[in-house]
Amino acid sequence: MERDAAETLCSVGIDVGTTTTQVVVSDLTLQTPAVDGAASVEVLDRTVHYRSPIRETPYADASTIDTDEVLAFVDRELRKAGRSPADIDTGAVIATGAAAKTRNAEPLVDRLAERSGEFVVATAGAAYEAVLAGRGAGAVTRSQSEGTTVATVDIGGGTTNVAVFVDGTARQTRCIDVGGRDVQFDRTGTVASVADSVRDHYAAAGALSDGAADSPATHRRLASWQADRILDCVEGPPFDPTTEALAIGPLPSWAPEIDEVRFTGGVGRLVADGESVDRDPYAFDDLGVRLAAALRDHPRFDTLPVRESATDIRATVVGVGTHTTTFSGRTIAVDASVLPVRDLPVVAVGGLDAAESAAAIQQRTAQAIETARDGDAADEFALCFPSIGPLTYDRVSVVAEGIAAAYAAAVGEDCPLVALTGQNCAKVLGQTLAAADGSRPTIVVDELELDGAQYVDLGAPVANGTAVPATLKTLVFDE
């Protein structure tokens, strides 16, 4: 098939983590078919152009990240990469682990996103972090090319996030409040701080009170308890009750057979490389080295099919910089004057394909909007239709009539109608919606993977105006 010349977008990934902050700048090479207008934009290549040094995340106090220090670091690294914010087309900023729980995480991430480029989005959330780390570690490519099930275990300072990829698709995430900085020490081994997760769920936590003297045996026992929780998270379900109590979000009820396990993150690198053996146990002023050693020495570790990762400590930031942005199909209907849009709540309209009349479609759409409003959704949101039924002209006309009527009754005239669908029907649906309510700006984009999305960001059209960059994400702060 004849193709257009490739188009390259510059993407930035910024990871503000519990322990470390990193920046990557990447080039995304896009190519689209020149003849078949229904085909999707392809990302032909994702090349990391620049990797920043890994620096310690600066804190103004125990619960506040030093915003000025982080902003200065990001600005400096973009200059080193030879890029200004005007050069950045897309990308994302993510707050990960315990950093997402700090007092100022949300405004910090928003500021970073706004000043880093035209369509750089703000993200957070352990499940989303788990998937991005897996993508950055090469799990998608490996799982897809080999037809295998790959689990990535991303162990950072505040959390452990597991993602399970089956045939190239993320099928599960499993996230728990266990990380290398659950206990922090001064250089003498004296306890400086203990995480609430340890105080609440570790029976011997009393021996780890702030100011407790160096006690290698006590620290090894805690690291062994952490290793039990992590391996239970990888191998389950069923899960130990303590693992369930430490869970961030729901844990799965079924367990696929895992062909490969890859460790990533700061602690994950020590596990994968065996660096914990000869390290000073207080090298990072936390439990990370001992946790890595406890995992490698654990009798269940040898039963896992552990494989080397393409990326370890940088897995999340590489995933953020190269895999957060996806692209719609090429049959979009877009009023570009209202793009980009950010942080639109995704309002799912279930069972639309089973509703036969315009009145039934109006009722289902109105119910979805009302339910979202009960959950404090803003006036501006994105309606999500996984399927509208058969893609015939009559069917699309009925659907558009029902949606437009529900929207007109619930939303002010100045608010755009934004709709997402998994089917290849955005152009005709958008045109029909515009005809039904010609005064309202309308955006309909299609061929998106919509499962589990809570928020969406949509950028300005690319590929000669035929597709839209989209980021479907979670935004979870102070979990």
C-alpha positions in Angstrom: 0.0 0.0 0.0 1.2 3.5 -0.8 2.3 5.5 2.2 2.9 9.1 3.1 6.3 10.3 4.2 6.9 9.6 7.9 6.2 12.3 10.4 8.3 12.6 13.6 7.0 13.9 16.9 9.2 14.9 19.9 8.0 13.4 23.1 9.0 14.0 26.7 8.7 11.7 29.7 9.1 13.0 33.3 8.9 10.6 36.2 8.7 12.2 39.7 9.1 9.2 42.0 9.3 8.5 45.6 13.1 8.3 45.5 14.2 9.6 42.1 13.2 12.0 39.4 14.1 11.4 35.7 13.6 12.9 32.3 13.7 11.3 28.8 13.2 12.9 25.4 12.2 10.6 22.6 11.3 10.7 18.9 8.1 9.0 17.8 8.0 8.3 14.0 4.5 8.1 12.6 3.4 6.8 9.2 0.0 6.7 7.7 -1.4 5.1 4.5 -1.9 7.6 1.8 -4.8 5.8 0.0 -6.9 4.0 2.6 -8.4 6.8 4.7 -9.9 4.3 7.2 -6.5 2.9 8.3 -4.9 3.9 11.5 -1.8 5.9 12.2 1.1 3.7 12.9 4.0 4.4 15.3 6.8 2.9 13.3 9.6 3.7 15.8 10.1 5.0 19.3 13.7 6.2 19.8 15.0 7.6 23.1 17.0 10.7 22.1 18.2 11.8 25.6 18.2 10.3 29.1 18.8 12.6 32.1 20.9 11.6 35.1 18.8 9.9 37.8 18.6 12.5 40.6 17.1 12.2 44.1 13.7 13.6 44.3 14.0 16.8 46.4 11.7 17.3 49.3 11.0 20.6 51.1 9.7 18.5 54.1 8.5 14.9 54.6 5.2 15.5 52.8 6.1 18.2 50.2 8.2 17.9 47.1 10.4 20.9 46.4 8.7 22.3 43.4 11.3 24.8 42.4 14.1 22.2 42.5 12.1 19.8 40.3 11.2 22.5 37.8 14.8 23.7 37.6 16.0 20.1 37.0 13.6 19.5 34.2 14.3 22.8 32.5 18.1 22.1 32.7 17.7 18.6 31.3 15.6 19.7 28.4 18.3 22.3 27.5 20.9 19.5 27.7 18.7 17.5 25.3 18.7 20.4 22.9 15.0 20.8 23.2 12.8 23.7 24.3 9.1 23.4 25.3 8.2 24.7 21.9 10.0 21.7 20.4 8.0 19.1 22.4 4.9 17.8 20.7 3.6 15.3 23.2 4.5 13.2 26.3 3.6 13.0 29.9 4.5 13.7 33.5 3.8 11.1 36.1 3.9 11.2 39.9 4.7 7.6 41.1 4.7 5.7 44.3 4.7 7.8 47.5 5.4 10.9 45.5 1.8 10.9 44.3 0.7 11.0 47.9 2.6 14.2 48.8 0.7 17.4 49.6 1.7 19.2 46.4 1.9 16.3 43.9 -1.0 17.3 41.8 -0.1 21.0 41.3 3.5 20.1 40.7 2.6 17.6 38.0 0.2 20.1 36.4 2.9 22.8 36.3 5.4 20.5 34.8 3.0 19.4 32.1 1.9 22.9 31.3 5.5 24.3 30.9 7.1 21.2 29.1 5.3 21.3 25.8 2.1 21.8 23.8 0.5 18.4 24.6 2.3 17.1 27.6 -0.2 15.5 30.0 -0.4 15.0 33.8 -0.8 11.5 35.1 -0.6 9.5 38.4 -1.8 6.2 39.7 -0.2 2.9 40.6 -2.0 0.8 38.0 -1.2 3.2 35.2 2.4 3.3 36.5 2.6 -0.5 36.4 1.6 -0.7 32.8 3.9 2.1 31.7 6.9 0.4 33.5 6.0 -2.8 31.7 5.9 -1.1 28.3 9.2 0.7 29.0 10.8 -2.6 30.0 9.9 -4.2 26.6 7.2 -6.6 28.0 4.7 -5.7 25.3 7.1 -6.4 22.4 8.3 -9.6 24.0 4.8 -10.8 24.9 3.4 -10.0 21.5 6.3 -11.4 19.4 6.5 -14.6 21.4 2.9 -15.1 22.2 3.7 -15.3 25.9 2.6 -14.0 29.2 5.1 -11.6 30.8 4.9 -10.1 34.2 6.9 -7.0 35.1 7.5 -6.3 38.8 8.4 -2.6 39.3 9.7 -2.1 42.8 10.4 1.5 43.7 10.7 3.5 46.9 7.1 3.5 48.0 5.2 0.9 46.0 5.5 -2.4 44.1 3.5 -2.5 40.9 3.0 -5.7 38.8 1.6 -5.7 35.3 0.7 -8.9 33.4 0.8 -8.8 29.6 -0.8 -11.5 27.6 -0.1 -11.6 23.8 1.0 -8.0 24.0 -2.0 -6.7 25.9 -2.0 -5.5 29.6 -4.5 -7.9 31.2 -3.8 -7.3 34.9 -2.2 -4.9 37.4 -1.4 -5.7 41.0 -0.2 -2.9 43.2 0.8 -2.9 46.9 2.2 -0.4 49.4 5.7 -2.1 49.7 8.9 -0.3 48.6 12.5 0.2 49.4 11.9 3.5 51.4 9.4 2.0 53.7 12.1 2.6 56.3 14.7 5.3 56.0 18.0 5.5 58.0 20.7 7.9 58.7 24.3 7.0 57.8 24.7 5.1 61.1 21.8 2.8 60.5 19.5 4.6 63.0 15.9 4.7 61.9 14.9 8.1 60.6 11.3 7.3 59.4 8.9 4.4 59.0 6.1 4.3 56.4 2.5 4.0 57.6 2.1 0.7 55.7 4.8 -0.9 57.9 3.4 0.6 61.1 -0.1 -0.7 60.2 0.6 -4.1 58.8 3.9 -5.4 60.2 3.5 -7.1 63.5 7.0 -6.2 64.7 6.9 -2.6 63.7 7.4 -1.4 67.2 11.1 -2.4 67.0 11.4 0.1 64.1 10.3 3.3 65.8 11.9 6.5 64.8 15.4 6.8 66.4 15.8 3.1 66.9 19.4 2.0 66.8 21.1 0.0 64.1 19.7 -3.6 64.2 20.7 -5.6 61.1 18.7 -8.6 62.3 15.5 -6.5 62.7 16.0 -4.9 59.3 16.6 -8.3 57.6 13.3 -9.6 59.2 11.4 -6.7 57.8 12.9 -7.1 54.4 12.0 -10.8 54.4 8.4 -9.8 55.3 8.4 -7.3 52.4 9.7 -10.0 50.0 6.9 -12.4 51.1 4.4 -9.7 50.2 5.9 -9.0 46.8 6.2 -12.6 45.8 2.6 -13.3 47.0 1.6 -10.3 44.8 3.4 -11.8 41.8 2.2 -15.4 42.3 -1.4 -14.9 43.4 -4.3 -15.1 43.5 -5.3 -16.3 46.1 -3.5 -13.6 48.1 -2.4 -13.5 51.7 -4.8 -11.3 53.8 -1.9 -9.0 54.6 -1.1 -8.6 50.9 -4.8 -7.7 50.3 -4.6 -5.2 53.1 -1.6 -3.5 51.4 -3.3 -3.4 48.0 -3.7 -0.2 46.1 -6.9 -0.7 44.2 -8.4 -4.1 43.5 -6.4 -7.3 43.1 -7.4 -9.8 40.4 -9.4 -12.9 41.1 -7.7 -15.1 38.5 -4.1 -16.0 37.7 -2.7 -16.6 34.2 0.3 -18.9 33.9 3.3 -16.5 33.7 6.1 -17.4 31.2 8.5 -14.6 32.1 9.0 -12.3 35.1 11.0 -9.1 34.7 12.1 -6.9 37.6 12.3 -3.1 37.1 12.5 0.0 39.2 15.3 1.0 41.6 15.0 -2.0 43.8 14.2 -4.2 40.9 17.5 -3.4 39.3 19.3 -4.6 42.4 17.3 -7.8 42.2 17.8 -8.4 38.5 21.6 -7.7 38.6 22.3 -9.3 41.9 24.0 -6.1 43.0 22.6 -6.4 46.5 25.1 -9.1 47.4 28.1 -6.8 47.7 26.4 -3.5 48.5 26.5 -1.6 51.7 23.1 -2.3 53.2 22.7 1.4 53.9 24.0 2.6 50.6 20.7 4.4 49.8 19.7 5.2 53.4 16.8 2.9 53.1 15.8 -0.8 52.9 16.3 -1.2 49.2 19.5 -3.2 49.3 18.2 -5.5 52.0 14.9 -6.0 50.2 16.6 -6.9 47.0 18.8 -9.4 48.9 15.7 -10.9 50.6 14.0 -11.4 47.3 17.0 -13.1 45.7 17.5 -15.3 48.8 13.8 -16.2 49.1 13.1 -19.9 48.3 10.2 -18.9 46.1 12.4 -16.6 43.9 14.1 -19.6 42.3 10.8 -21.0 41.1 10.0 -17.8 39.0 11.0 -17.7 35.3 13.0 -14.5 35.8 14.4 -12.9 32.6 16.5 -9.8 32.1 14.6 -6.6 31.3 15.4 -4.3 28.3 15.2 -1.4 30.8 15.3 -1.6 34.6 15.5 1.6 36.8 14.4 3.7 33.8 11.5 1.5 32.8 8.7 3.8 34.0 10.2 7.0 32.6 10.9 5.4 29.2 7.3 4.1 29.2 6.0 7.6 30.1 8.0 9.1 27.3 7.3 6.6 24.6 4.0 4.8 25.3 1.6 7.3 26.9 0.4 8.8 23.6 -1.7 6.7 21.3 -3.4 7.8 18.1 -7.0 7.7 16.9 -8.2 6.2 13.7 -8.2 8.4 10.6 -12.0 8.9 10.3 -12.2 11.6 13.0 -14.6 14.5 13.2 -12.9 17.3 15.0 -13.5 21.0 15.7 -9.8 21.8 16.1 -10.5 25.2 17.7 -11.2 23.5 21.1 -8.1 21.3 21.1 -6.1 20.4 23.0 -8.3 19.3 25.9 -6.9 17.8 29.1 -8.2 15.8 32.0 -11.7 15.2 30.7 -13.6 12.6 32.8 -14.6 9.6 30.7 -18.3 8.9 31.0 -19.0 5.4 29.8 -22.4 4.8 28.2 -23.1 1.1 28.6 -25.4 -1.0 26.4 -25.8 1.6 23.7 -25.6 -1.1 21.0 -28.6 -2.8 22.5 -30.8 0.4 22.5 -32.9 0.3 19.4 -34.7 3.7 19.4 -33.4 7.3 19.7 -35.5 7.6 22.9 -33.8 4.6 24.4 -30.3 5.9 23.4 -31.2 9.3 24.9 -32.3 7.6 28.1 -29.1 5.6 28.5 -26.9 8.6 27.7 -28.8 10.8 30.1 -28.5 8.2 32.9 -24.7 7.9 32.3 -24.3 11.7 32.5 -26.5 11.9 35.6 -24.4 9.1 37.3 -21.2 10.9 36.4 -22.6 14.2 37.8 -23.4 12.4 41.1 -19.7 11.5 41.2 -18.8 15.2 40.7 -17.9 15.0 37.1 -17.3 18.5 35.6 -19.6 20.0 33.0 -17.0 19.1 30.3 -16.4 15.4 29.9 -16.0 12.8 27.2 -18.8 10.3 26.4 -17.4 6.8 25.8 -19.2 4.4 23.5 -17.4 1.1 23.1 -20.0 0.1 20.5 -23.0 1.8 18.9 -24.1 -1.2 17.0 -24.1 -1.9 13.2 -22.4 0.9 11.3 -25.3 1.6 8.9 -26.5 5.1 8.0 -29.9 4.6 9.6 -28.3 3.3 12.8 -25.8 6.1 13.1 -28.6 8.6 12.5 -30.7 7.1 15.3 -27.7 7.1 17.7 -26.7 10.7 16.9 -30.3 11.9 17.5 -30.4 10.2 20.9 -27.0 11.4 22.0 -27.6 15.0 20.9 -31.0 15.1 22.7 -29.5 13.9 25.9 -26.6 16.3 25.7 -28.7 19.3 24.9 -30.9 18.6 28.0 -27.9 18.2 30.4 -25.1 20.4 29.2 -24.8 24.1 28.4 -24.7 25.3 24.9 -21.0 26.5 25.1 -19.7 23.1 26.2 -18.3 20.9 23.3 -19.6 17.4 22.7 -16.6 15.1 23.0 -17.2 11.4 22.2 -14.9 8.4 22.1 -15.6 5.1 20.4 -13.8 1.9 19.8 -15.4 1.5 16.4 -14.3 3.0 13.1 -17.1 5.5 12.8 -16.0 8.9 14.1 -16.4 10.9 10.9 -19.9 9.9 10.0 -21.1 10.0 13.7 -19.5 13.4 14.2 -21.0 14.8 11.0 -24.4 13.5 12.0 -24.1 14.9 15.6 -23.0 18.3 14.1 -26.1 18.3 11.9 -28.3 17.5 14.9 -26.8 20.4 17.0 -25.0 22.7 14.6 -24.1 25.3 17.1 -22.1 23.1 19.5 -18.4 22.3 18.8 -18.1 18.5 18.3 -15.2 16.1 18.6 -15.5 12.4 17.9 -12.5 10.2 17.7 -12.4 6.4 17.2 -10.4 3.2 17.3 -9.3 3.8 20.9 -8.8 1.1 23.6 -11.2 2.4 26.2 -11.2 -0.3 28.9 -10.7 1.2 32.3 -10.0 4.8 31.2 -10.9 7.4 33.8 -9.6 10.5 32.0 -8.6 11.5 28.5 -6.4 14.1 27.0 -6.7 14.9 23.3 -4.1 16.9 21.3 -4.2 18.9 18.1 -4.6 16.8 14.9 -1.5 15.2 13.4 -0.8 13.2 10.2 -2.1 16.0 7.9 -5.1 16.5 10.2 -6.3 13.0 9.9 -5.7 11.7 13.4 -5.6 12.9 17.0 -3.1 12.0 19.7 -4.8 10.7 22.7 -3.8 9.7 26.3 -6.3 7.5 28.2 -5.2 7.5 31.8 -6.0 7.6 35.5 -5.3 10.6 37.8 -5.0 9.4 41.4 -3.3 11.6 44.0 -3.1 11.1 47.7 -4.4 7.6 47.6 
